[in-house]
Amino acid sequence: MGAETLIRSHKQFRKKYGKKYSSLFQKLVEEGQSPKTLFIACSDSRVVPNLITYTKPGDLFIARNIGNFIPPYNPDSEASATPAVIEYALSVLNVENIIVCGHTDCGACKSLYQEIPEDNPEMTNIRKWLRFGESAKEQALALVGPADKKSLYTATEKFNVIEQLKNLLTYPAVKRKVAEGEIFVQGWYYHLDNGELEYFDPIEHRFLPVDAALRKAEETGLMRDEEETLIAAQQ
Ligand SMILES: [Zn+2]
């Protein structure tokens, strides 16, 4: 899809949604944004956060990168986009939820099993960035071995969500707010082919269909209304 096509699409957007959303757009400018959720997802073109959560402009503060990786907190590291998004979401926007969303058929997770030559200047940043998926790769190899590629990739994608949740908890603001019950953090696994969604249950230590999360929420009353809305939108 070229730039010209995108401009034509934009005109369609104005025509179709301009009126429908004009009051919302105005309100979001006048009052500023106050999204309740930080959504961390892969850059994959098939993962579209607002679409899959059935949300509107202003609802999600979004960080997307290759592999939905979260570099562990490091005050001495070079400036990096995803850590800055996390800090802004917590310290300025005061989000109440953080979703880390992995997905099936993730090219980043597959790339962990391919060698990228160190002397290739056109892939330098990809090679460096993929190190944040190494731990997931090691765990997947240990669990399912290298023979069955489909199972290996699925395991890698799921371990990756768990590992990134751990990395997220290395950020001082995240750690403090989770401990004080001010934010709720959850890992998701989205199926590209049919739109189904699983979430990571830290007590059972496995991924479960989101229906189970809703049932549990009703039983325990632990989840907030906003989170229920987000997940309900997947049904
Ligand atoms: Zn991906």
Residues whose N, C-alpha, C, O or C-beta is under 5 A from the ligand:
A	BS01	ZN	C42 D44 G67 C106 G107 A108
